Amino acid sequence: MSWYKKLKQYFPVEEMKSQEHMETLLKEKSDVYYKDEGENHVLMYAEFESFIFIDYVYVSANARGQGLGHQLIEKMKAKGKPIILEVEPVDYEDTDTAKRLHFYQREGFKHAQSIGYTRRSLATNEPTPMEILYWSPEDATEEEIYDQMKRMYEEIHTYKDKDFYGKSYQPVDEVLTIDEERETDDILKGLKKHN
């Protein structure tokens, strides 16, 4: 099965970029956008000089629980830069969302509670609220994470979006907000502890 099919089976349609979009990023943004692929995993990420954005991480069902996800994250952490990623809010009907959050919690990620992030899916035209998680070797502020997230959104998510989807994503200032007073709970704190 191709790397794209693996991702498509695992991630909701509203979170998926088109295959053409991702292949173009790998070709035209090859200085920042990368694919790390093995028999049991696919990791898509953007590495900028001051941070890393994990776009997609997939570990096959038969390899879960064997430390492969941990090894992939460790490889990213070894670069010594903040790591940012998007997650969907916990859906108790979908146990995978809670498992993913537990994984990132164990890996030392924090929830950027002051950052609001909702973008309209070009696939479904529905607003898709997401939360931002980050790991930082030197305690980056949420303000710094917000600035890096804006850059990633403009350089990766919306790269040639009109060419691939026939329309553009919303401008970054409509999608990302920062507010110290944002009313949201820490999505990682509410998780039941289990190892």
C-alpha positions as CSV (number, residue, x, y, z in Angstrom):
1,M,0.0,0.0,0.0
2,S,1.3,3.5,-0.9
3,W,2.3,5.9,1.8
4,Y,-0.6,8.2,0.8
5,K,-3.1,5.4,1.1
6,K,-1.9,4.5,4.6
7,L,-2.3,8.1,5.7
8,K,-5.7,8.4,4.0
9,Q,-7.0,5.3,5.8
10,Y,-5.9,6.6,9.2
11,F,-6.7,10.4,9.1
12,P,-10.1,12.0,8.7
13,V,-10.9,13.4,5.3
14,E,-11.0,17.0,6.6
15,E,-7.4,16.7,7.8
16,M,-5.9,15.2,4.7
17,K,-4.1,17.2,2.1
18,S,-4.5,15.8,-1.5
19,Q,-1.8,13.5,-2.7
20,E,-0.9,16.0,-5.4
21,H,-0.5,18.8,-2.8
22,M,1.8,16.6,-0.7
23,E,3.9,15.3,-3.6
24,T,4.3,19.0,-4.8
25,L,5.5,20.0,-1.3
26,L,8.0,17.1,-1.3
27,K,9.3,18.3,-4.7
28,E,9.0,22.1,-4.6
29,K,9.6,22.6,-0.9
30,S,12.2,19.8,-0.5
31,D,14.4,22.1,1.6
32,V,11.7,22.1,4.3
33,Y,9.1,19.3,3.7
34,Y,10.1,15.7,4.2
35,K,8.8,12.2,4.2
36,D,10.3,9.6,6.5
37,E,8.8,6.2,5.5
38,G,9.5,2.7,6.6
39,E,7.7,-0.6,6.4
40,N,5.5,0.2,9.4
41,H,5.4,4.0,9.5
42,V,5.0,7.2,7.5
43,L,6.1,10.5,9.0
44,M,5.5,13.8,7.1
45,Y,7.0,16.9,8.5
46,A,8.3,20.4,7.8
47,E,11.6,21.5,9.3
48,F,12.3,25.2,9.5
49,E,15.4,26.8,11.0
50,S,13.6,27.4,14.3
51,F,11.0,24.7,14.6
52,I,9.6,21.4,13.3
53,F,6.0,20.9,12.3
54,I,4.7,17.3,12.2
55,D,2.1,17.1,9.5
56,Y,1.2,13.4,9.8
57,V,2.5,10.5,11.7
58,Y,1.2,7.0,11.1
59,V,2.3,3.7,12.7
60,S,0.8,0.5,11.3
61,A,-1.6,-1.4,13.6
62,N,0.8,-4.4,13.7
63,A,3.7,-2.2,14.9
64,R,1.9,-0.2,17.6
65,G,3.0,-0.7,21.2
66,Q,6.6,-1.6,20.1
67,G,8.1,1.9,20.6
68,L,8.2,2.9,16.9
69,G,6.2,6.1,17.5
70,H,8.6,7.0,20.4
71,Q,11.6,6.4,18.2
72,L,10.2,8.7,15.5
73,I,9.5,11.5,18.0
74,E,13.0,11.0,19.6
75,K,14.5,11.5,16.1
76,M,12.7,14.8,15.8
77,K,13.6,15.9,19.4
78,A,17.2,15.2,18.6
79,K,17.2,18.2,16.2
80,G,16.8,20.4,19.3
81,K,14.0,22.6,18.0
82,P,10.4,23.1,19.2
83,I,8.0,20.5,17.6
84,I,4.5,21.5,16.8
85,L,1.5,19.4,15.7
86,E,-2.2,19.6,15.3
87,V,-4.6,17.2,17.0
88,E,-8.4,16.9,16.9
89,P,-10.1,17.5,20.3
90,V,-10.8,14.3,22.2
91,D,-13.8,12.4,20.8
92,Y,-14.9,9.8,23.3
93,E,-16.6,7.9,20.6
94,D,-13.3,7.5,18.8
95,T,-10.8,5.8,21.1
96,D,-7.9,6.6,18.6
97,T,-8.1,10.3,19.5
98,A,-7.6,9.6,23.2
99,K,-4.8,7.1,22.4
100,R,-3.0,9.7,20.3
101,L,-3.3,12.3,23.1
102,H,-1.9,9.8,25.7
103,F,1.0,9.1,23.4
104,Y,1.9,12.8,23.0
105,Q,1.4,13.4,26.7
106,R,3.9,10.5,27.5
107,E,6.3,12.1,25.0
108,G,6.3,15.4,27.0
109,F,4.1,17.5,24.7
110,K,2.1,20.4,26.1
111,H,-1.3,21.9,25.0
112,A,-1.1,25.4,23.7
113,Q,-4.3,26.5,25.4
114,S,-4.1,30.2,24.3
115,I,-4.1,29.3,20.6
116,G,-7.4,28.9,18.8
117,Y,-7.3,27.0,15.5
118,T,-10.3,26.4,13.3
119,R,-10.0,26.0,9.5
120,R,-12.7,25.2,7.0
121,S,-12.0,21.9,5.4
122,L,-11.9,22.2,1.6
123,A,-13.0,18.6,1.4
124,T,-16.2,18.9,3.5
125,N,-16.6,22.7,3.7
126,E,-17.1,22.2,7.5
127,P,-15.2,24.2,10.1
128,T,-12.7,21.9,11.7
129,P,-11.5,22.9,15.1
130,M,-8.1,21.6,16.1
131,E,-5.8,22.0,19.1
132,I,-2.1,22.7,19.0
133,L,0.4,20.5,20.9
134,Y,4.0,21.4,21.2
135,W,7.3,20.1,22.7
136,S,10.1,22.5,23.3
137,P,13.7,21.9,24.5
138,E,13.9,25.3,26.0
139,D,10.4,26.2,27.1
140,A,9.1,28.2,24.1
141,T,6.3,30.5,24.9
142,E,2.8,30.0,23.3
143,E,3.4,33.3,21.6
144,E,6.4,31.8,19.8
145,I,4.5,28.7,19.0
146,Y,1.7,30.8,17.5
147,D,4.1,32.7,15.3
148,Q,5.7,29.5,14.1
149,M,2.3,27.9,13.5
150,K,1.3,31.0,11.3
151,R,4.4,30.6,9.2
152,M,3.8,26.9,8.8
153,Y,0.1,27.5,7.8
154,E,1.2,30.0,5.1
155,E,4.1,28.0,3.7
156,I,2.8,24.5,4.0
157,H,-1.0,24.1,4.4
158,T,-1.9,26.8,1.9
159,Y,0.9,26.3,-0.5
160,K,-0.7,26.5,-4.0
161,D,-4.0,25.5,-2.4
162,K,-6.0,27.1,-5.2
163,D,-4.2,24.9,-7.8
164,F,-5.0,21.7,-5.9
165,Y,-8.5,22.4,-4.5
166,G,-9.9,25.0,-6.8
167,K,-10.2,27.4,-3.9
168,S,-8.1,28.9,-1.2
169,Y,-8.0,28.2,2.5
170,Q,-9.0,31.1,4.7
171,P,-6.3,33.7,5.5
172,V,-4.2,32.9,8.5
173,D,-5.6,35.5,10.8
174,E,-9.1,34.0,10.4
175,V,-7.8,30.5,11.2
176,L,-5.3,31.1,14.0
177,T,-5.9,33.3,17.1
178,I,-4.1,33.8,20.3
179,D,-5.8,34.8,23.5
180,E,-4.4,34.4,27.0
181,E,-8.0,34.3,28.3
182,R,-9.2,31.7,25.8
183,E,-11.8,29.5,27.6
184,T,-10.4,26.0,27.1
185,D,-9.3,23.1,29.2
186,D,-5.9,21.5,28.9
187,I,-6.8,18.5,26.7
188,L,-3.9,16.6,28.1
189,K,-4.8,17.1,31.8
190,G,-8.2,15.6,31.4
191,L,-6.8,12.3,30.2
192,K,-7.1,9.3,32.5
193,K,-3.7,8.2,33.4
194,H,-2.6,4.9,31.9
195,N,0.7,3.6,30.6
